Amino acid sequence: MNRWKSALQSPGRWACGLALALCCSVGGAQHMHPPAVSAAPAMAAASASKPAARKPRPALGVGVAVSPDGALWLAGLDGQGRLFVQNAPAPQGTAPLRWSAPRVLDTAGDAISADGENHPKLVFGPQGTVLIAYTQPLAKPNTGYVRLLRSVDGGQHFAAPVTVHTDRQIITHRFESMGFDAEGVLHTVWIDKRDLEAAPKVGGKSSYRGAAIYRNISRDGGATFGPDTKVADHSCECCRIALGVGSDGAMRAMWRHVFEPNVRDHAFAVLRGETPADVVRATYDEWRVDGCPHHGPALAQAADGFHTVWFGIRQEGDDKVSGVRYARLAPDGTPRLQTVRMLPDARAEHADVAAQGERVAVVWRSTDGMTSTLKAWISADGGQTFRTQVLGQVDGDNDFPRLVQQGRRMVVVWRNAAEVRVHEIEF
């Protein structure tokens, strides 16, 4: 029996360890209510004496990763808006998944974004390195700094947060992604608006389309960083950036781009050293929209390139067909158009993808406005054929599903306002 399976069969067994720490009634990104187990009566009393107000969206976004020893780790915000980490060793036999107590980290008073596409990121690196990156929102709307906490003892202790980029303007440095390539080089990539700020205005409007993708690298596990380097002008403004390591060990990035005149398809680049990257167009939906859909792509390594998923709108005859698509990309990001297909769910959103050999998993959230359903699309033949699984449902606010993988094991982590659910992908 898979050692995760027994821990995941009973929600009462695997969810309760996180439920007390993570249950939260609806609250804002920096000012969430205390856990629902103690806050619910107070909220009920307050609603009787005060007029109803629109509830802010809770900050449920998390970063998840599997450590070298197989433990599942999670980083997110608690009910007071504090950054915490929690981990659960891989269960043995029929033993339940047991989470450690949540450990609040010192972030020097930073506000932290933990909503949707812009959430904490958690990665493990060589020689006991553990990194947590997050966006620190600044006073001006839509601005921020990319901040980093670093541990060199496997996550037992973290140093004070540092700002990753050298640019310190009060502008957008947000929607960061980070990862180690096969040589142990850390790549940090983010959306940046320094070029938009510097561009001339025409008729009161900037002549610059969208934002830009910037990056830097660290060869010492995040202790120091190289210069900020521009990957591409004219990215979309608020979509997550996907990172993936190819079979050659080099890092790749994929993001929603603003192609001329205003087509919001996806671009792809191989990131090597500090040299400028060649940008390749990876999707051809020809979606023309004046704004960012807040819906970025995902990448997973394949033997001959990459698996990818993304959201788009395509003109098909007289109709515009929207939805999440799956496809295969060549190692340089060139699309293999014959592999493009729609997910079998018109309501699919914020999909993630993982792969190991011929095993491919795509997971997504599907919502009708009240109830969200977690679904998976499973392939055992490298993405040639898929079958659908329904993994769970929840009412109310919830995070996007996060796929994590170590070897053949793939796990979906899905946080809602009451608990964190963990589902094993079964092939």
N, C-alpha and C positions, 0 to 999 in steps of 0.2 A: 504493500500500500504506500502511496506517496505520503511522505511525512507531513505535508501540509494538510492533506485531505481530512484527517480526523479532526483537526483543529477548526476546520471551516464548516463542518456539517451542522453544528448547533450555534445559531447566533448568540444564544445566551452565554455560551462558553467563550467565544472568541471576541465578542464585541464589548463585554462588560468591562474589561480592563481599561479600554479607552473611553467608555461611555462617561464615567464619572469625571474624567479629566477634560473631555472634549465636548460633552453635551453643552450646547449654548443656545439660548434663545436668540431671536434675531437682534443683531447689533451691527455697528459700523466697523470699518476696517481697524480703527484704533481704539474704539470704545464699545466693546461688546459687553453684554450682560454676563453675570456669573453663570455657572452651570445651571441647566434647567432643573436639575433635581432639587436645587434649593431655591431657585429664582422664580419658579412657576407661581407659587402662592402670592409672592410680592407683586408679580406682574398682574395677576388677576385683580388684586386689590387696587392697584394703581389704575387699571382700566375703568374701574367703577367710578373713580373720582375725577378723572381727567378726560378731556375730549380725545377721541381717537386721532392719531397722527400716522402718517405714512411711515412704515418701519424701514429703516435703512437696511441695505443688504448685508448679511453677515459675512465675516472674513473667514471663509472656510477653506481657502486654497492651501494646499500642502505640497511639500516636496517629499518624495519617497525614494528609497534606494535599498539595495541589499548589500550588506557589508561582506568583506572577504570571507568571514567565518559563517556566512549564510543567514545572519540575523536580518530581520526586516526593520528598517529605521524609518521614522517619520518626523518631519519638522513642520510646524505650523504655529498659529497664534492660539492662545488659550482665551478663556472668557474675559480676561482683563486686557487683551491685546498684546500680551507678552509672547515673545518667541520661545518655544519649547522644543525639546527633542524627546523621543520615546522610542524604545526598541523592543523587539520580541525575538528571542532565539527561535530558529526553526524547530518545530516540535518533533519529538522523537516518538515513533510508533503511533499510539493512539492518544498521546498526551496532548492536552489543549494548548493553543497558542497563548502564551502568558506575556503580557506587556510589563515593562518596567514602569515605575512611577514616572510621570512627566517631570522633566528637569528644565526649569526656566533658565535661559541663557542671558548673560549681560550684554545688552546691545547699546549701552551708553545712552539710553533714553531715545533712541531712534524710533520714529514712527515707521511702520512696516506695511507694505502693500501685501495683501494675501487674498486677492479677489480675482477669480477667473484666470485670464491669460497671464496675469502678473502676480506670481505667487513665489514663496521661498523655493529655492533649489538646493538639493542635497546630493553631493557626490563623494565617492571614496576614491582616493588616489594611492600612489605607491608609498610604502614605508610608513603606514599608519596615518596617512593624511586624510582628514575629513574636512570638507568645506561646505559652508552654508552661505549662499548668496541671496540677497533680497534687494528690492528697490526701497529706498528711503524717500517717501514723498516730501517735497519741499513746500514752502508757503504759497508759491505761485502755482495756479492750477496746471496740471499735466506736466509738472517738472519733477525731477528726482535725481538721486545719485544711486549708483550701483555699489552696494556695500558687501563686505565679505567677512565672515567669521572663519577662523582656521584652527584646526587641531592637528597636532603631530603625534598624539598618543591614542589614536583609535577612537576619538570622540569623548575621552574622559574629561578633558579640559579644552576650552576654547580661548584664544587670545581676543583682545579687544577688536571691534570691527574697524576695517579700513575701507577707504574708497578705492575702487579698482582703477578708475580712469584718471588720467592727468587733467583733463578739462574740468574746471570747477565753475563754469557758468551756471546760472540758475535757469536751466533749460531742461528739456527732455534728455535723460539718460535712463531708459527704462526697458522693461521687457527683456531682461538679460537671460541668456542661457550659458551654461558652462559645461565643460567636459574634458577629460584627459584623452589624448590620442595614444596609440600603441607604444610610443616612445616615452610616455609619462609627461608630455608637455601639456600644460593646462591652457585651454582656449576659453576666453570669455568674449561673448558677442552680445551686442545690445543695440537698441534703436536710439538714435541720436539726432538732435535737431540743430547742431551748431551751424551747419551749412544753410539751413532754412533761415536762421537768424541773420546770417551774413549776406543773404541774397538780396538784390535790389527789388524794390516794389514797383509794380506797374498798375496804375489806376487804384492805388491803395491796397493792392493784393500782392503777395509775394510771387515772384516769378519762379520759385522753386516748387517742384511737385513733391508732396509727401515729406518724408524724413530721410534718414540715411542709416545704413548699417555700418557700425564701427566694431572693432575688436582689438584685443591685445593678447599677448601670450605670457606665460610664466614658466620658466624652466626649473624653478625650485619649489614647486608645489604650492604656489600662491603667496610665498614670502615677499617676492618682488615681481614687478610687471614691466614689460617692455612698453614702447610708445603706443599711443592710440593710433590705429591704422584704419583707414576707411576701406570697407569692402565694396560698397556700392552706394551711389546716389539714388534717391527716389524710391525708398521703400514705403510700404504702407505704415501708418503711424502707430497702430495699437494691436498688432497681431504677434503672437508668440513666434519665436525663431526656433526651428528644429535643428538639432545637431545629431550627427551620426558618424561613426568611424567606419571607414570602408575596409574591405578585405586586405588592402595594402597598408593599413594602419594609419592612414591620414584622416584628419577631421574634415567633415563636410558641414555646410550650413544651407538651410532652405528657408525662405521667407516669402511673405506676400509682397510683391513688388508693384510699382506704378509704372507700367510701360506706356510709352507715348500712344495717344495723347492722354488717356486716363484709363488704362486697362489694368485691373487689379488681379493679375495672375501671379504665378510663383517663379522665383529665381533661385538659383543653386550655385554654390561656389565651393571649390576645394581649397582648404585653408592650410597652407604650408609656410612655416616660418613667419617672417614679417613682410614678405613680398606681397604686392597687390594680387588679388585673386581674379581669375577669369570668371565672368558671370555668364551662366547659361540659363536660358528660359526652360522651365521644367513643366509648366502646364499651359494649356491653350484653350481655356474656357471663353476668353474674350469678354470677360465681365467688366462692363463699363459702369462705374459707380463713383459718385462724388463723396466718398467717405470710407472709413475703415470698418469692416464688419466684425472686428474683435474676434477673429476666428482663424488661428494659424494652423500650419501643417504639422505632420509628424513623420519621422524617418526611422527605418530599421534596416540593418545590413542584410543583403542577400548575397548568395555566392557569386552572382554576376552583376552586382550593382546594389540597388536599394529597393525596398518596399516603401511606399508613401501613401498617406491619406491626406485629404484636404477638402475644404468646403468651397463650392463655387456655384456660379449660375452660367449655364450655357444655352445659347440659342439653338434650338433644334426645330427646323422648319419655321412655323409661325409661333411656336411656343418657347418660353424661357423655362428651362428645367433646372431647379436648384436642388442641391443636396451634397452629401459627402461622397467623394470618389476615392477609389483605390487604384493604384497603378504601380508599375515597375519602372525604375529609372536605370540608365546606364551608370557606370562609375563616375562619369563627369556630370551627371544630372540630366542628360538628354533623355526625353521621355520615350518610352516604348509604347506608342499610341495604341497598339493592338491589345495592350493589357488593361486599358482604362475601363473601369466599370463602376456603376453606382452601387452603394450599399443598399441592401434590401429593406430600407426603412426611410420613408420620406421625411420623418422627423429627426433623423440622426443629426447629432451635433457634437462638436469637440471630441472627435475620435482620436485614438492613440493606436500605435502599432508596435509590435515586437516580433522578432523572428529568431529562430535558431535552427540552422540547417533547413530542412523542408517544412518545419513547423512554423506557421505564421498565425498570429492572433491580432485581430482588430477589435477594439472595444469602443463603445460610444454610449452617450446618454441620449435618450429619446423622451421628450416631454410633451404633454398636452396642455401645459399651463398650470396644472395642479399636481399631477403625478408624474414622476420621472422613472423611467425604466432603464436599467443597465443591461446592455446586450453585447454579445460577442459574436464575431465571425471567425470561424476556425478553419484552417487549411492544414492538411498533412502532406500536401504535394507541391509546396513552394508557391502557393498562391494561384494555382491553376483552377482549383475548385474550392468552394467554401460551404460550410454549414453554419446555421445560426443557433446560438444559445441565448436564452433569457436568464440572466444571473440574479436579478433582484429588482425591487421597486421601492420607492419611498415617496411620501408626500412632503411638500414644502421645499425649503432651500437645500441645495446640495452642491458640492464641488464637481468638477469634471472628473471622470475616471482616470486614474494614473496606472499605467502598466509598468511593472518592474520585472526584471529578468536576471537570473543567474544560471548560466548553463541551460539545461532543459526546463528548468522551473520558471513558470510565468505566473505572476500574481497581480490581480487588480485591486487597488486600494481606492475606496469611494467613501468620502466623508459627507455626512449630512448634518443637520443642525442638532441631532441627538447623539450620533455615534460615528465611528469609523468602521466601515465594513470591509472585510478582506475576502476575496473570492479567488480560488485557484482556477486556472485555465486547464481544462481537461481535454486532451486530444483523443 
